[in-house]
Amino acid sequence: MYQDGKILLGKSGEDNIFIYPRMVNRHGLIAGATGTGKTVTLKVLAESFSDCGIPVFLADAKGDLSGMCLSGEEGGTAMERVEKMGLGDLGFRFHAYPSVYWDVYQEKGIPLRTTVSEMGPLLLSQILGLNETQSNILTVVFKIADDENLLLIDTKDLKSMISYVGDNAKEYSLTYGNLARQSLAAITRSIVALEAEGGEMFFGEPALDIKDWIATDSEGRGQINILACETLMQNPTMYSTFMLWMMSELYELLPEAGDLEKPRIVFFFDEAHMLFGNASKNLLNKVEQVVKLIRSKGVGIFFITQSPSDIPDGILAQLGNKVQHALHAYTPKEQKAAKAASESFRVNPAFDTYDALINLGIGEALVSVLDETGVPTIVQQTTILPPQSRMGTIEDTVRTSVIQSGNLYIKYKDFYDRDSAYEFLIRKADMDAQALAEAKARLEEEKAAAKAAAEAEKEAQKELERQEKEEAAREKRRLSEMKKVGSSAAGTIGRQIGNTIGQAVGGKFGKTLGGNVGASIGRGILNTILGGRR
């Protein structure tokens, strides 16, 4: 309840117990056993922050925070407490709050998405349960995608990128180091397992712009963003990583603000033990760093859990505002935890902190907050105010009406798949396949052309040889004919010359002999001439 610039959390006797808005960014803790009133305390704080204009984020683990969009009901135990605590005189009234519902699984709220790139390799490795080697290789995959301007938006982008890196691991290893195919395959299997659990719904666009959570309504009240976590918490790793991503996203996006009069937004992380149970050392170090530094961005964080021991010491030391509901102390372990919790408070001499802690009633708590100067107040046994909005769950029809009535639903309801690594690599594979096919076709054409040229050259050689043979045969026939004609002519001429000479020498006998000798000589001379021509 917001009063006089302060947040009234409850009463200790007649004294009002306040939380100072300018100290809310020093963070806080709401702890206590099941059924002791943690949810009521959470609602009262969230409503009070909204009343003073501070937007709020709530992780709704059981669905019992959904009633904040409706006014609380008159009568019952809430009204009895109002009267008993004299809250009517302080202006207490039941009323609804500006609520926006979100859901990673898109069942009970506006779809809540982010991209693989925005999640980053460190948190994604946490979701996928990767070992150190696989986490390092995933980081390299992100680096390659970044260097080659490939957008990693959803899980199919990441799987395509891993496959592409694996196919080209030999080339990439020269620049980025060894990329074992076994590790790449293990990462892909983890992504497929995440998709089977519905995790692919979380990665896509439009991605959440967390600045849409930092809003107020027309009356100046802070918007209360309620994330349905019943399904999400069935996968503790997914839940914890999502919450840690939100803290990191806020830290990276918001500018430095210093100490504001009131924070820009306050986050309540229910079931906080899930955030840290399986977190790696590197991740815990990052969370601790964010918790330490995010207050300078004007962000307050409240962790809700059963025991303060669920929170790592380095983070617990940063929580200045503490609301501790009853703890059981039945076993030695529980007694030790309760004693440690009681010793974390600044002592109030009016009562024994340990005895008070284990004997608190429902709706009562030990409270210590930071005063206006930042000093922890002494612990006070406090009765927490009742909430002003509806307790418990709401009907689906009411939830749907609230969801669909806001502008944020219009902005985020429709998924769209823009051009990213998957589409680029598909095109690249198609172009590579086409280029390979074209190169193969060119090679086949060149082979066919070379074969045709060789066959043509062979045919030409055969034709040349045939022509040469024909020419030789013709020449041979021509010479043979010339020889026959020449032989006959030479014989006739020689015979005539021999006859003439023989007759002159020896008469008729000499004529005959001289003709025969002259014919032989004539033919011999012709053969010599023709032979010389050949």
Secondary structure, DSSP 8 states (H G I E B T S, - for coil): -EETTEEEEEEETTEEEEE-GGGGGG-EEEE--TTSSHHHHHHHHHHHHHHTT--EEEEESSSTTGGGGSB--SSHHHHHHHHHHT-GGGT-------EEEEETTSSSSEE--B-HHHHHHHHHHHHHT--HHHHHHHHHHHHHHHHTT----SHHHHHHHHHHHHHTHHHHHHHH----HHHHHHHHHHHHHHHHTTGGGGB-BS---GGGGS-B-TTS-B-EEEEE-TTGGGSHHHHHHHHHHHHHHHHHHS----S-SS-SEEEEESSTHHHHTT--HHHHHHHHHHHHHGGGGTEEEEEEES-GGGS-HHHHTT--EEEE-----SSHHHHHHHHHHHHTS---TTS-HHHHHHT--TTEEEEE-B-TTS-B---EEEEE---SB--S---HHHHHHHHHTSHHHHHHSS-B--S-HHHHHHHHHHHHHHHHHHHHHHHHHHHHHHHHHHHHHHHHHHHHHHHHHHHHHHHHHHHHHHHHHHHHHHHHHHHHHHHHHHHHHHHHHHHHHHHHHHHHHHHHHHHHHHHHH-
